[in-house]
Amino acid sequence: MASPQTREMGKTLWHQTLPMAVGVMALLGFNLIDSIFIARLGTQPLAAQSFTFPVATVIIGVQVGFGIAIAALISRALGADEPARARRLGSLVLLGGSAAMLLLLVVLWLLEPIIFRLLGANEATMVLIHQYWGPWLLASWIGALLYLGYSLFRAHGETRLPGRMMVLTSLINLVLDPVLIFGVGPFKGWGLAGAAWATLIAFVIGLLVLAKSLSRRDWLSASGLRQEAGVSLTRFMSIALPAMASQLLPAVSALAATGIVARLGEAAVAAWGLAARLETFVILVVLGLTMSLPPWLGRSFGAGHWQEIRALMNLAARVVLVWQLVLGIVLSAAAMPLAGLLAGNEEVRSMLAMLLHFMLPSYAFLGICMLVVSACNALGWPRRAVTVSFMRLFVCYLPCLSLGAWLGGFMGLGIGAAIGNVLAGVLAWWSYRRILGDKGRESGDMISSQQHERLS
């Protein structure tokens, strides 16, 4: 039976994770909802959108790297009772992150023809991608600004507002999608590009609301920024760059995977894109934990509470493993009707159902791997996070995916992806037990109930 301390810890973790999980579900609904509507336009528009998915992982990887650094440094400053420094850090990372994301998106805009020809898009698909690319990149920049703001809230232990904002922007996108994609009355829809414009409008509204909420909080400072940058820039980049690397590795992997899938045909690319969007939706609890857990781990790290860190990791791992296994098995059994809801084309629907049968249960092990990577970044071991991510993708996932596609075609692709996820989870947990688990066991630090109440 769980101890009172563990039960209290689980309750606190649940209250911090639930708003983020709901918010992530709503935020990920953007891509999934877009894909459902775009699928009604035909296989080619859906394939065009699917070609942009690996590029989206590059953008997300960079902004998540900034978010990890924000959460790690600010939560550590708060744990060490340095609120003035936390305010300076907040201002610096918001300004620097916004500029860096804008530069990245301008580069991607200029490289559009090169990127998609390398991925295997044909000329007809390239025309559709071009219509979608500009507004989608602009929406991605506004979305990155929103994410940086959410990270600042999470660093201060406030998860409810980001969760609500994600729900709000997703609902706005849901309302605008059919209007801008298909049109209403005399208004002619914009097709594939309409999905990007709907997302852009939703993000702009969300950013305005978030900025107003942030103005009411004393979390930013305009004084002492130059001095703070000189002191903290190296430390920030030592966390952000490895975190970006660990997040960008999935982007490189997604690019390689798309190249493998493209050899199996346009319908295969469309089904793979839908499965990728559904994957992020299915693991929303894991994503919620990777957002809510690091600030708590960071505060515990700043205070030297290693026993609490170990207890938190064990608790989170049990939640991930049990929840994702049960959910994966249930959804795998309903793969065919689920694919029918997402895909309009019969061939795409059959391929998607085949992928879901094999891949959904394996997300439990993928979740364990993601949890370990997130913890490594929060606890000041970014190189270990990069190592775990690299092993997951380039030792486990891609070799299994490529071998499966070579031996068994599209079915082999799904089996290979599932085996790769399982191997990655086992390898990541072994790494945690060897590195982080030993550190927790060596510490004799047992926090008092008063300290626990303060952290909660």
N, C-alpha and C positions, 0 to 999 in steps of 0.2 A: 504494500500500500504506500502511496506517495506521502512524503512528509508534509507537514503544514507549510514549511518554507517553499517546497516544490509546488504545492497547490497554489500558493499565493503568487509565486513567480509565473506559473502557467496562466493564472487569471490576468495578471498584468500584461503578459505577452499577448494574450488573446485580445485584450482591449486596445492594445497598440496596433496589432496586426489587422484586426477586422476592418477598421476604416480604410487602411491601405489596400487590403484585398478587394474590398468593394470598389474602391477607386480604380485599382488596376483593372478589374473586370470591366468597368465602364470605359477606361482609356483604351484597353485592348479591343473593346467593342468597335472602336473607330475602324481599324483595319478589317475586322471580320464583317462588320456591317457593310463597309465599302465593297468588300469582295462579294458578298451575297447579292447586292444590287448590280455590280458590274458583271457578275455571272449571267445576269438576264440580258446583257448586251450581246453575249456570244462568247465563244471560246477564245477568239483572238484578243479582244479587250482584256479578258481575264488573264491570258498569258502575258500581255503587255504589262499589266499591273504586277504580276508575279515576278517579272524580270527586275522590277525595282526593289523587291524585298531584300536581296542581299545588300544592296546599297543602303537601304534603310537601317540595316544592322550596323553598318559603319557609323552612320550618324548617331544612332542610339548608343553605340559603344563609346564614342567620344563624350557625349553628354552624361552618360552614366559614370564615366571616369571622373569627370568634374564633380558629379553628385556625391560619389564615394569620398572624394577628398574633402568636400564641404562637410559631410556628416562626420568624418573621422576627426578633422582638425578642430571644428567648432565644438563637437561633443567632448573632446578631450580637454579643450580650454574651459568648458563649463564644469567638467568633472574636477579640474584642478582649481576651481573657483577663480577664474580669470574672465569675468564678463566683458570688460572693456576690450580685451584682446579678441574675444568672440565677435564683438560688433565690428571691429576693424576687418577681421577675416571675412565676415559676411559680405561687406561692401566690396572687398577686393575680388572675391571669387565670382560675384555676380557680374561685375564689370568685365573682368578678364574672360570669364566663360562666355559671355555674350559676344565679345569680339572674336574669340577663337572659333566659335560655331559659325559666325557669319563668314569668316575667311574660308572655312572648310566647305561650306555650301556654294560659295562662288567658284571654288576650284571644281567641285562636282558638276556644276552647271556648264563650265567650259569643257569638261571632259566627257560630256554626254555621248557623242558618237563613238568614241573609243571604247567606253565602258560596255555599251550594250552590243557592239559588234563582237567584242571579246567573249561576251556571255552567250553568243550564238543567236541573237535576235535577227530575224529576216527583215527585208526592207519594209514590208507591209506593217509588221509589228513596230518597227522603228518610227514610222509615221505616227502611230498611236502613242507611243512613249513620249515623243516630242511634245504632243499636245498636253500631256499630263505632267511633264517634268518640271517646267517653270513654276506653276502654282504649287506643286507638291513640295518643291524645295523651299519655297517661301513659307509654306505651312510648317515645314519641318523646323525652320529657324524659330518661328514663334513658339512652336511646341517645345523646343529646347530651352527657351527662356522660361516657359512655364515650369519645366522640369527642374531647372536650377532653383526657382523659387520654392517649389515643393521640397527640394533637398534642404533648403534653409529652415523650413518649418520642421522637417523631420529631425534635423540636428538639435533643435530645441525641444524635442520630445512631443511635438504637436502634430498628430497625424490625422485628426478629424477634418480640418479644413482642406488639406490636399485631397483627401478622399472624396469630400463633397464636390470639390471643384472638378475632379475627374468625371464624376457622375454628370455634373451640369454640362460640361463641354461635350460629353458623349451624347447626351440627349439632344443638344442643339444640332449636332452632326446628324443624328438619326432623322430629325425633322427635315433638315436641309437636303440630305442625300437624294431622295426621290425627286425633289423639286428641281435641283440643279442637274441631275443626271438625265432624267426623262422629260422634264418640263411639266408645266401645269397650264391647262387652257391654251391661250394664245402664245404663252411663253414657251419657246423651244429650248429643250434641254441641251446641255453641253457634253453629254456622253461621258466618256472616261474622265475628261478634265473636270467635269462637274463635281466628282467625288473629292478632288483636291481642293477646289474652291469651298466646298462645304466644310472641310476640315479646317481650312484657313480662317474662315469666318468664326467658327466655334472657338478656335484657339485665341483669336484676338479678343473675343468677349471674355474668355476665361482669364487672359492676361490682365485685362483692365480690372476685373474683380479682385484678382490676387494682389495687384499693386495697391489697390485701395486698402485691403486687409493688412498688407505689410506696412503701410504708412502709419497704422495705429500701434505698431509694436516698436519697442526700443531695441531693435536687433542690428541696426546699421549705424555706421559712424563715418563722417567725412573728414575727421581729423586724424593725423598720424598715419595715414595710409602709405605714404612713401617709406617711412621708417619700418612699418610693419611688413611691407613688401620685401624690403631688404633682408629682414630677419626670417620671414616665413616662406618666401618664394621657393627656396631650395627644398624645404620640407614638404611644401604643397606639391611640387612637381615630383618629388620622390614617391609620393602616394598616387598622384593623379596619373602620371605616365605609365607606371606598371598596371594600374587599374584600367586605364584605357587599353593597354596592350592585351590584358586578359579579356576585356570586352570586345576588342577588335578582332581577336582570334576567331570568335564565332562568325564575324563578318567575312573574314578570309575563307573560313570553312563553308559559309553559305554560298559564296561565289563559286568555290570549287564544286560544291554539291549541285548547284544549279547547272554548271557545265556538264556534270555527269548525267543529270536528269534530262537536259536538253537533247541528248543523243537518242532518247527514247520517244521524242515527238512532242508536238505542241500541247496535246491533251495531257501528257505526263507532266509538263511544266505547270499547266493550270492546276492539276490535282495536287502537285507538290506545294505550290503556293498556298492553296487553301489549307492543306495540312499544317504548313508552317504557321499560318495565322491562328488556326485552331489550337496548335500546341501552346502558344503563349497564353491563350485564353484558359486552357485546361489547367495550367500550372500557376494560376493566379494566386493561390494561397502561398505557394513557394515564393513568388515574386513579392507578395505582401510581406513575408518574413524577411526577405533580403533587404527590404526597405526599412522595416520597423526594428529589426534586431541589431544592425550595426551601430546606431547611435547609443543603444543601451550597452553594447559591448565596448564602445569607445569610452563611455563614462566609467565603466568598470575598469577598463584599462588605465584610464587617467588616475583612478583612485587605488589601483593595485589590487583589485579584488579578483584574483585568478580563480578561486573556487566557484564564484558566481558565474564566471565566464564558462567554465566547464559544465556547470549544471544547466545553463541556458542552452548551450550547444546540444547536449544530450536530449533535452526536452524538445527542442526544435526539430532535431533529426527524427525523433519518434513520431512527431506530428506529421512531418513530410512523408515518411515512409508509409504509415498506415493510411493517411488520407488519400495519397496519390495512387496507391495500389487498389484501394476499394473503388475510387472514382474511375480509374483506368479500366478495371475489369467490367464495371457496369456500362461505361460508354462504349467499350469494345464490343460488348454484346449487342449494342444498339447502333453499330457502325453504319449499317445500310440505311435505316431511316434518317440518321444524322447526316450522312452524305447527301441524301435526297433533299434535305433542307438547305444545304449549302451550294449545291451544284445543279445547274439546269440541264447540262448536256449529259446524255446517258453514259458515254464513254468516260467522261471526267468523273461522273458519280461512281461508277464501278471501280475506277482506279483509286479514288479517294477512300472508299470503304475498305479496300484492300490494305491501304496504308494504315488506316485507323485500327484495324484488327490487331496488327502487330505492334504498333508504336505506342498506343495509349498506355498500356500497363507499364511500359519501360520508363515512363516519365517519373515514377517514384525514385528511380536511381539517378535520373538526370537532376531531380530536385535536391538530392543529397549532395551531388557535385556542386550545384549552384550555391548551396548553403555554405559549404566549405570555402569556396572562393570568396564569398561575401565576408565570411568571418576573418579570413586571412587579411583582406584589405582593411577591415576595421581594427584589427589587432596589430597592425604595423608590420605585416609580413607580405608586402605586395609581390615580392619575387616568388614566394611560394604560391600565391594566387595565380601568377602567370604560368608557373610550372604545371599546376593542376589543370588549368584551362588548356594548355598546350597538349598535355597527355590525353585529356578527354577527347579533343578534337582530332589531333593528328596521329595519335597512337591507337585510339579506340574507334572513334566515330567514322572518320573518312575512310580508313582502310576497310572497315567492315561494310560501309556503304558501297564502295567501289567494287569490292569482291562480290557482294551480294548481287549488284546489278550485272556484273559480268557472268556470274553463274546462273542466276535465276531471273534476269530481266526485271520487270517492274515489281513483281512479287519479291524477288531477291533483294530489291532496293529497300522495301519495308522491313524485311527480316534483318537485313544488315544494320539498318538504323537502330532497330530495337536492341540487337546484341551490343552495338557500340554504346548505347546509353547505359546498359546494365554494367558493362565493363568499366565505364567511366565512373559510375557511382561507387562501385567496389573499390576502385583505385583511389578515389578522392577520400573516402572514409578511412582507408588504411593510412593515407597521408596524414589525416587529422589525428588519428590515434597515435601516430608516431611522433608528431610535432606538437600539436596543440594539446592533445590529451595528456602527454607527459608533463607539459608545463603546468597544467591544472593540478595534476596529482602531486607535483613537487611542492606546491604551495600549501601552507597550512592555514591560509587565510580563510576564516569563516566569518561572513558578515553578520552583524547583529541585526535584530529585528528592526531597530530604529533606523539603521543605515538602509535596510531594505525598503522601509516605508518611504524614506527620502528619495531613493532612486525610482521607486514606483510612481 
